[in-house]
Amino acid sequence: MSDWSAEELSMVASADELEIAPLRADGSQRRYVPVWVVRVGDDLYVRSYRGRDGAWYRSAVGQREGRIRAGGVERAVAFEPDGTDPQAVDEAYRTKYARYGGSYLDPMLRPEATETTLRLAPADQRP
């Protein structure tokens, strides 16, 4: 596995939304769906707005790999359970998405969503 380049981190983190497509159990790719993405240090994080009931989240946890695209970057990724300070990820969401107000932001900060936090790890060098 490779690391994110500084350019990729900047491009993905500055995108308002990230499109995420986890793999299905048979190895085929699900369709892309938009999710919010935040950067904490040199890592990128996503959460499921619908908590553990989110279809993309269930596939991501089950297969642990898929693809993302945002800000001109498209990469294969591994989905890893959150290993960072949850408050840092919460603060990144508050800062980046404050303009959307409580009706959209608050659900991303509730326990049902925070427990679905996944770190996106680059899985290859393909564009």
For each residue, the residues with C-beta under 8 A, 3 or more apart:
1: 78 121 122 123 124
2: 122 124 125
3: 42 122
4: 8 9 12 42 44 122
5: 8 9
6: 9 10
7: 10 11
8: 4 5 11 12 73 75 122
9: 4 5 6 12 13 39 42 44
10: 6 7 13 14
11: 7 8 14 15 70 71 72 73
12: 4 8 9 15 18 37 39 44 68 70 71 73
13: 9 10 37 38 39 44 71
14: 10 11 71
15: 11 12 18 37 70 71
16: 36
17: 34 35 36 37 70
18: 12 15 34 35 36 37 44 46 68 69 70
19: 32 33 34 35 68 69 70
20: 32 33 34 35 46 56 60 66 67 68
21: 29 30 31 32 33 56 66 67 68
22: 29 30 56 59 60 62 63 65 66 79
23: 27 28 29 30 59 63 65 66
24: 27 28 29 30 59 63
25: 62 63
26:
27: 23 24
28: 23 24
29: 21 22 23 24 66 67
30: 21 22 23 24 33 55 56 59 66
31: 21
32: 19 20 21 67 69
33: 19 20 21 30 55 56
34: 17 18 19 20
35: 17 18 19 20 46 47 48 49 56
36: 16 17 18 46 47 49 93 96 97 108
37: 12 13 15 17 18 44 45 46 68 70 120
38: 13 44 45 46 89 92 93 96
39: 9 12 13 42 43 44 45 92
40: 43 45 84 88 89 92
41: 84
42: 3 4 9 39
43: 39 40 84 119 120
44: 4 9 12 13 18 37 38 39 119 120
45: 37 38 39 40 82 84 89 92 117 118 119 120
46: 18 20 35 36 37 38 117 118 120
47: 35 36 89 93 108 113 114 116 117 118
48: 35 51 52 53 54 56 57 113 116
49: 35 36 54 107 108 113
50: 53 54 57
51: 48 54 57 112 113 115 116
52: 48 57 58 112 115 116
53: 48 50 57 58
54: 48 49 50 51 57 58 116
55: 30 33 58 59
56: 20 21 22 30 33 35 48 59 60
57: 48 50 51 52 53 54 60 61 116 118
58: 52 53 54 55 61 62
59: 22 23 24 30 55 56 62 63 66
60: 20 22 56 57 63 64 66 79 118
61: 57 58 64 79 118
62: 22 25 58 59
63: 22 23 24 25 59 60 66
64: 60 61 78 79 80
65: 22 23 76 77 78 79 123
66: 20 21 22 23 29 30 59 60 63 76 77 79
67: 20 21 29 32 74 75 76 77
68: 12 18 19 20 21 37 73 74 75 77 120
69: 18 19 32 73 74 75
70: 11 12 15 17 18 19 37 73
71: 11 12 13 14 15
72: 11
73: 8 11 12 68 69 70 127
74: 67 68 69 127
75: 8 67 68 69 122 123 124 126 127
76: 65 66 67 122 123 124 126
77: 65 66 67 68 120 121 122 123
78: 1 64 65 120 121 122 123
79: 22 60 61 64 65 66 118 119 120 121
80: 64 83 118 119 120 121
81: 117 118 119
82: 45 86 89 117 118 119
83: 80 119
84: 40 41 43 45 88 89 119
85: 88 89
86: 82 89 90 114 117
87: 90 91
88: 40 84 85 91 92
89: 38 40 45 47 82 84 85 86 92 93 114 117
90: 86 87 93 94 109 114
91: 87 88 94 95
92: 38 39 40 45 88 89 95 96
93: 36 38 47 89 90 96 97 105 108 109
94: 90 91 97 98 105 109
95: 91 92 98
96: 36 38 92 93
97: 36 93 94 100 104 105 108
98: 94 95 101 105
99:
100: 97 103 104 105
101: 98 104 105
102: 105 106
103: 100 106
104: 97 100 101 107 108
105: 93 94 97 98 100 101 102 108 109
106: 102 103 109 110
107: 49 104 110 113
108: 36 47 49 93 97 104 105 113
109: 90 93 94 105 106 113 114
110: 106 107 113 114
111: 114 115
112: 51 52 115 116
113: 47 48 49 51 107 108 109 110 116 117
114: 47 86 89 90 109 110 111 117
115: 51 52 111 112
116: 47 48 51 52 54 57 112 113
117: 45 46 47 81 82 86 89 113 114
118: 45 46 47 57 60 61 79 80 81 82
119: 43 44 45 79 80 81 82 83 84
120: 37 43 44 45 46 68 77 78 79 80
121: 1 77 78 79 80
122: 1 2 3 4 8 75 76 77 78
123: 1 65 75 76 77 78
124: 1 2 75 76
125: 2
126: 75 76
127: 73 74 75
